[in-house]
Amino acid sequence: MKYLVQFAVIILVSFLGNFLHKALDLPMPGNVIGMLLLFLFLLTGILKLSMVEDVSNFLLKHLSFFFVPAGVGLITCFSILHGKWIPLIIISIVSTIIIAVTTGITVQILMKRRRSGE
């Protein structure tokens, strides 16, 4: 029963994000708004971590499973992607490098902060 309640909390926050997206005609996807709301609710204490922790850990543990629909969708769009493989590969490589560098810099900054704060 505990897991069902935790899952319901996550779903409700997600629905709230989608509702705000449609009601306010925001340029950001509803699921992203929902994630930001969840973050804000956790940060402000409106939601406690224990209210979503177990289901969140389960979802993170099985995250790769959620990429299957996107992969299948990509496979069904091969005809649309015909002739666009080189730009797609270049974009993928460049964005991966940017993400890796940004993540590395962020981790280094946070490690320096942690060392200086100890």
Backbone as ProteinMPNN parsed JSONL, in Angstrom:
{"seq_chain_A": "MKYLVQFAVIILVSFLGNFLHKALDLPMPGNVIGMLLLFLFLLTGILKLSMVEDVSNFLLKHLSFFFVPAGVGLITCFSILHGKWIPLIIISIVSTIIIAVTTGITVQILMKRRRSGE", "coords_chain_A": {"N_chain_A": [[0.824, -1.204, 0.0], [2.006, 1.214, 0.72], [3.722, 1.745, -1.41], [1.954, 2.22, -3.46], [0.728, 4.603, -2.661], [2.957, 6.32, -2.721], [3.556, 6.205, -5.453], [1.218, 7.338, -6.435], [1.499, 9.962, -5.501], [3.669, 10.861, -7.053], [2.537, 10.615, -9.614], [0.403, 12.436, -9.375], [1.776, 14.878, -9.096], [2.99, 14.934, -11.563], [0.717, 15.083, -13.246], [-0.177, 17.574, -12.404], [1.867, 19.188, -13.397], [1.468, 18.786, -16.165], [-1.104, 19.857, -16.381], [-0.632, 22.561, -15.694], [1.029, 23.235, -17.819], [-0.729, 23.097, -20.024], [-2.839, 24.803, -19.19], [-1.619, 27.298, -18.736], [-0.302, 27.665, -21.051], [2.474, 27.164, -21.357], [5.874, 27.215, -22.564], [7.401, 25.031, -21.944], [7.673, 21.474, -21.662], [5.06, 19.536, -20.081], [5.83, 17.365, -18.439], [8.388, 18.074, -17.649], [7.868, 20.389, -16.221], [6.436, 19.207, -14.16], [8.506, 17.698, -12.947], [10.122, 19.788, -12.039], [8.329, 20.947, -10.234], [8.103, 18.84, -8.396], [10.728, 18.809, -7.427], [10.794, 21.388, -6.247], [8.768, 21.067, -4.316], [9.936, 19.117, -2.693], [12.213, 20.48, -1.887], [11.187, 22.643, -0.434], [9.872, 21.353, 1.575], [7.226, 20.731, 1.42], [6.595, 18.286, 0.372], [7.855, 15.332, 1.782], [10.897, 13.488, 1.56], [10.591, 10.815, 2.176], [8.05, 10.329, 1.3], [8.131, 9.724, -1.373], [10.36, 8.236, -1.864], [10.884, 5.343, -2.006], [9.492, 4.417, -4.317], [10.629, 6.118, -6.192], [13.319, 5.272, -6.143], [12.949, 2.687, -7.155], [12.012, 3.3, -9.766], [14.255, 4.658, -10.789], [16.12, 2.599, -10.693], [15.197, 0.956, -12.7], [15.363, 2.493, -14.975], [16.416, 2.28, -17.582], [14.61, 0.666, -18.912], [12.568, 2.382, -19.629], [13.443, 3.636, -21.878], [12.931, 2.031, -24.005], [10.411, 2.435, -25.479], [11.073, 4.877, -26.787], [13.221, 4.057, -28.357], [11.963, 2.191, -30.045], [10.193, 3.925, -31.303], [12.044, 5.469, -32.719], [13.053, 3.57, -34.481], [10.788, 3.125, -36.069], [10.77, 5.455, -37.48], [12.686, 5.506, -39.455], [12.463, 6.063, -42.216], [11.947, 8.792, -42.248], [14.305, 9.774, -41.245], [16.098, 9.219, -43.209], [18.913, 10.066, -45.063], [19.692, 11.976, -43.295], [21.518, 11.187, -41.452], [24.247, 11.838, -40.957], [24.247, 14.596, -39.936], [22.737, 14.018, -37.633], [24.362, 12.204, -36.223], [26.608, 13.843, -35.777], [25.456, 15.864, -34.179], [24.748, 14.277, -31.984], [27.268, 13.416, -31.043], [28.578, 15.875, -30.466], [26.809, 16.987, -28.554], [27.015, 15.045, -26.552], [29.685, 15.34, -25.793], [29.613, 17.967, -24.802], [27.864, 17.619, -22.627], [29.371, 15.799, -21.07], [31.673, 17.327, -20.46], [30.518, 19.53, -19.12], [29.335, 18.199, -16.945], [31.643, 17.15, -15.724], [33.023, 19.531, -14.999], [31.142, 20.642, -13.248], [31.097, 18.687, -11.2], [33.732, 18.902, -10.292], [33.718, 21.547, -9.288], [31.843, 21.291, -7.215], [33.156, 19.402, -5.619], [35.402, 20.881, -4.809], [34.1, 22.873, -3.333], [33.033, 21.317, -1.295], [35.381, 20.378, -0.055], [36.494, 22.794, 0.843], [34.589, 23.581, 2.634], [34.745, 21.845, 4.721]], "CA_chain_A": [[0.0, 0.0, 0.0], [2.909, 2.359, 0.802], [4.24, 2.018, -2.745], [0.851, 2.767, -4.241], [0.577, 5.999, -2.25], [4.114, 7.041, -3.248], [3.374, 6.306, -6.895], [0.126, 8.296, -6.645], [2.057, 11.302, -5.295], [4.461, 11.185, -8.24], [1.602, 10.793, -10.733], [-0.334, 13.684, -9.157], [2.671, 15.998, -9.405], [3.137, 14.912, -13.017], [-0.526, 15.614, -13.804], [-0.184, 19.002, -12.11], [2.766, 19.802, -14.387], [0.787, 18.786, -17.474], [-2.212, 20.802, -16.291], [-0.068, 23.912, -15.773], [1.519, 23.415, -19.183], [-1.866, 23.38, -20.912], [-3.635, 25.933, -18.702], [-0.867, 28.546, -18.859], [0.339, 27.64, -22.373], [3.906, 27.334, -21.117], [6.691, 26.64, -23.636], [8.132, 23.886, -21.422], [6.798, 20.289, -21.58], [4.407, 19.312, -18.804], [6.571, 16.457, -17.568], [9.516, 18.825, -17.086], [7.266, 21.248, -15.195], [6.151, 18.314, -13.04], [9.763, 17.39, -12.25], [10.515, 20.999, -11.312], [7.427, 21.064, -9.088], [8.513, 17.828, -7.419], [11.949, 19.325, -6.822], [10.44, 22.499, -5.359], [8.015, 20.532, -3.181], [10.896, 18.45, -1.81], [13.116, 21.503, -1.361], [10.477, 23.469, 0.538], [9.332, 20.525, 2.641], [5.812, 20.423, 1.176], [6.679, 16.82, 0.313], [9.025, 14.75, 2.428], [11.548, 12.484, 0.718], [10.019, 9.498, 2.493], [6.764, 10.196, 0.625], [8.343, 9.28, -2.753], [11.701, 7.648, -1.965], [10.935, 3.939, -2.429], [9.07, 4.296, -5.717], [11.638, 6.817, -6.993], [14.469, 4.366, -6.274], [12.546, 1.615, -8.078], [11.982, 3.852, -11.129], [15.634, 4.915, -11.205], [16.788, 1.305, -10.889], [14.708, 0.386, -13.956], [15.275, 3.607, -15.909], [16.709, 1.873, -18.964], [13.385, 0.093, -19.482], [11.725, 3.453, -20.149], [13.969, 4.077, -23.157], [12.478, 1.104, -25.039], [9.469, 3.07, -26.406], [11.766, 5.863, -27.615], [13.988, 3.299, -29.354], [11.016, 1.651, -31.021], [9.738, 5.068, -32.091], [13.117, 5.833, -33.635], [13.105, 2.542, -35.524], [9.668, 3.321, -36.987], [10.968, 6.712, -38.218], [13.866, 5.424, -40.318], [12.22, 6.717, -43.507], [12.051, 10.242, -42.034], [15.707, 10.075, -40.971], [16.912, 8.889, -44.385], [19.693, 11.182, -45.579], [19.999, 12.935, -42.219], [22.289, 10.47, -40.448], [25.493, 12.538, -40.618], [23.973, 15.645, -38.951], [22.257, 13.411, -36.392], [25.537, 11.659, -35.523], [27.422, 14.979, -35.323], [24.744, 16.466, -33.048], [24.849, 13.359, -30.85], [28.638, 13.439, -30.524], [28.852, 17.193, -29.879], [26.029, 17.154, -27.322], [27.59, 14.148, -25.555], [30.922, 15.98, -25.303], [29.203, 19.122, -23.984], [27.315, 17.094, -21.37], [30.465, 15.223, -20.289], [32.517, 18.422, -19.968], [29.728, 20.274, -18.133], [29.219, 17.36, -15.753], [32.963, 17.11, -15.093], [33.289, 20.829, -14.374], [30.227, 20.768, -12.113], [31.574, 17.807, -10.129], [34.951, 19.489, -9.733], [33.34, 22.711, -8.482], [31.192, 20.803, -6.002], [34.171, 18.762, -4.774], [36.186, 21.965, -4.2], [33.259, 23.485, -2.306], [32.927, 20.387, -0.153], [36.67, 20.376, 0.639], [36.716, 24.073, 1.51], [33.613, 23.715, 3.683], [34.987, 20.876, 5.803]], "C_chain_A": [[0.867, 1.267, 0.0], [3.405, 2.752, -0.592], [3.179, 2.646, -3.632], [0.644, 4.248, -3.921], [1.73, 6.838, -2.808], [3.988, 7.237, -4.753], [2.283, 7.323, -7.223], [0.623, 9.735, -6.467], [2.835, 11.74, -6.523], [3.548, 11.451, -9.432], [0.831, 12.107, -10.585], [0.521, 14.909, -9.49], [2.886, 16.081, -10.918], [1.894, 15.48, -13.704], [-0.62, 17.123, -13.565], [0.708, 19.755, -13.095], [2.129, 19.866, -15.761], [-0.374, 19.767, -17.492], [-1.707, 22.24, -16.429], [0.443, 24.228, -17.172], [0.377, 23.812, -20.12], [-2.622, 24.638, -20.481], [-2.929, 27.271, -18.93], [-0.154, 28.676, -20.195], [1.845, 27.916, -22.257], [4.72, 26.659, -22.216], [7.484, 25.402, -23.213], [7.184, 22.682, -21.336], [6.256, 20.075, -20.158], [5.171, 18.395, -17.878], [7.789, 17.137, -16.941], [9.007, 19.758, -15.982], [6.959, 20.412, -13.952], [7.397, 17.968, -12.252], [10.253, 18.6, -11.454], [9.628, 21.213, -10.082], [7.804, 20.062, -7.998], [9.772, 18.279, -6.691], [11.643, 20.443, -5.829], [9.68, 22.022, -4.13], [8.94, 19.84, -2.181], [11.809, 19.473, -1.128], [12.452, 22.324, -0.254], [9.889, 22.666, 1.694], [7.841, 20.253, 2.503], [5.65, 18.908, 1.059], [7.941, 16.396, 1.038], [9.591, 13.677, 1.507], [10.945, 11.104, 0.95], [8.688, 9.256, 1.788], [6.905, 9.696, -0.81], [9.609, 8.441, -2.922], [11.715, 6.228, -2.525], [10.564, 3.762, -3.902], [10.073, 4.988, -6.634], [12.868, 5.942, -7.199], [14.163, 3.227, -7.234], [12.574, 2.111, -9.524], [13.391, 4.135, -11.643], [16.388, 3.621, -11.496], [16.423, 0.701, -12.248], [14.575, 1.443, -15.054], [15.496, 3.188, -17.358], [15.493, 1.281, -19.662], [12.529, 1.169, -20.148], [12.243, 4.028, -21.462], [13.524, 3.167, -24.302], [11.461, 1.758, -25.975], [10.121, 4.108, -27.324], [12.578, 5.174, -28.707], [13.1, 2.722, -30.438], [10.486, 2.77, -31.906], [10.77, 5.51, -33.1], [13.206, 4.843, -34.791], [11.979, 2.745, -36.539], [9.822, 4.577, -37.828], [12.184, 6.676, -39.136], [13.663, 6.141, -41.644], [12.337, 8.241, -43.382], [13.518, 10.645, -41.868], [16.627, 9.803, -42.157], [17.606, 10.148, -44.923], [20.078, 12.199, -44.524], [20.881, 12.309, -41.137], [23.543, 11.22, -40.016], [25.21, 13.693, -39.638], [23.516, 15.084, -37.597], [23.419, 12.854, -35.56], [26.414, 12.785, -34.976], [26.773, 15.643, -34.109], [24.868, 15.59, -31.811], [26.239, 13.401, -30.219], [28.932, 14.761, -29.823], [28.087, 17.367, -28.562], [26.547, 16.237, -26.209], [28.86, 14.75, -24.952], [30.576, 17.154, -24.395], [28.687, 18.654, -22.631], [28.425, 16.541, -20.486], [31.343, 16.314, -19.679], [31.783, 19.206, -18.87], [29.596, 19.491, -16.832], [30.543, 17.312, -15.002], [33.292, 18.399, -14.365], [32.416, 21.008, -13.133], [30.687, 19.92, -10.939], [32.829, 18.378, -9.488], [34.641, 20.69, -8.848], [32.719, 22.26, -7.162], [32.185, 20.122, -5.064], [35.043, 19.818, -4.086], [35.393, 22.649, -3.093], [33.185, 22.612, -1.065], [34.225, 20.383, 0.644], [36.879, 21.667, 1.429], [35.736, 24.269, 2.679], [33.865, 22.8, 4.867], [35.87, 21.434, 6.883]], "O_chain_A": [[0.519, 2.264, -0.631], [3.498, 3.936, -0.916], [3.48, 3.506, -4.46], [0.41, 5.052, -4.823], [1.509, 7.94, -3.31], [4.281, 8.316, -5.268], [2.411, 8.084, -8.182], [0.208, 10.627, -7.207], [2.679, 12.871, -6.985], [3.762, 12.408, -10.176], [0.629, 12.816, -11.571], [0.035, 15.863, -10.097], [2.953, 17.173, -11.481], [2.008, 16.272, -14.64], [-1.09, 17.862, -14.43], [0.346, 20.831, -13.571], [2.232, 20.881, -16.45], [-0.608, 20.436, -18.498], [-2.271, 23.037, -17.179], [0.306, 25.353, -17.652], [0.505, 24.748, -20.908], [-3.004, 25.45, -21.325], [-3.57, 28.262, -19.277], [0.52, 29.675, -20.45], [2.401, 28.767, -22.951], [4.298, 25.632, -22.749], [8.164, 24.792, -24.038], [6.018, 22.844, -20.976], [6.918, 20.397, -19.171], [5.175, 18.603, -16.664], [8.175, 16.806, -15.82], [9.642, 19.897, -14.936], [7.193, 20.854, -12.827], [7.363, 17.943, -11.021], [10.739, 18.457, -10.332], [10.111, 21.61, -9.021], [7.82, 20.402, -6.815], [9.867, 18.145, -5.471], [12.161, 20.452, -4.712], [9.916, 22.511, -3.025], [8.754, 19.96, -0.97], [12.134, 19.345, 0.052], [13.09, 22.657, 0.745], [9.453, 23.245, 2.689], [7.248, 19.613, 3.372], [4.696, 18.329, 1.578], [8.981, 17.042, 0.911], [8.85, 13.034, 0.763], [10.808, 10.318, 0.013], [8.239, 8.115, 1.685], [5.914, 9.284, -1.414], [9.895, 7.982, -4.027], [12.49, 5.94, -3.436], [11.242, 3.046, -4.639], [10.343, 4.504, -7.733], [13.404, 5.876, -8.305], [15.014, 2.842, -8.035], [13.096, 1.43, -10.406], [13.687, 3.878, -12.809], [17.192, 3.554, -12.427], [17.237, 0.019, -12.87], [13.759, 1.293, -15.963], [14.829, 3.694, -18.26], [15.367, 1.388, -20.882], [11.84, 0.891, -21.129], [11.554, 4.827, -22.097], [13.727, 3.512, -25.466], [11.627, 1.649, -27.19], [9.767, 4.209, -28.498], [12.622, 5.643, -29.844], [13.448, 2.761, -31.618], [10.344, 2.594, -33.116], [10.424, 5.887, -34.219], [13.409, 5.234, -35.94], [12.187, 2.559, -37.738], [9.084, 4.759, -38.797], [12.664, 7.73, -39.553], [14.594, 6.765, -42.151], [12.782, 8.904, -44.319], [13.923, 11.725, -42.298], [17.814, 10.128, -42.107], [16.959, 11.158, -45.198], [20.732, 13.193, -44.839], [20.981, 12.842, -40.032], [23.871, 11.237, -38.83], [25.868, 13.771, -38.6], [23.87, 15.618, -36.546], [23.45, 13.017, -34.34], [26.908, 12.7, -33.852], [27.451, 15.95, -33.128], [25.07, 16.098, -30.709], [26.367, 13.42, -28.995], [29.47, 14.773, -28.716], [28.648, 17.838, -27.572], [26.519, 16.619, -25.04], [29.076, 14.676, -23.742], [31.181, 17.319, -23.336], [29.035, 19.231, -21.6], [28.429, 16.784, -19.279], [31.714, 16.23, -18.508], [32.357, 19.506, -17.824], [29.728, 20.054, -15.745], [30.565, 17.422, -13.776], [33.784, 18.369, -13.237], [32.89, 21.467, -12.094], [30.67, 20.384, -9.798], [32.972, 18.34, -8.266], [35.23, 20.84, -7.777], [33.046, 22.802, -6.106], [32.07, 20.249, -3.845], [35.384, 19.669, -2.912], [35.942, 22.97, -2.039], [33.263, 23.098, 0.063], [34.195, 20.384, 1.874], [37.382, 21.638, 2.552], [36.017, 25.03, 3.605], [33.249, 22.972, 5.919], [36.164, 20.742, 7.858]]}, "name": "protein", "num_of_chains": 1, "seq": "MKYLVQFAVIILVSFLGNFLHKALDLPMPGNVIGMLLLFLFLLTGILKLSMVEDVSNFLLKHLSFFFVPAGVGLITCFSILHGKWIPLIIISIVSTIIIAVTTGITVQILMKRRRSGE"}
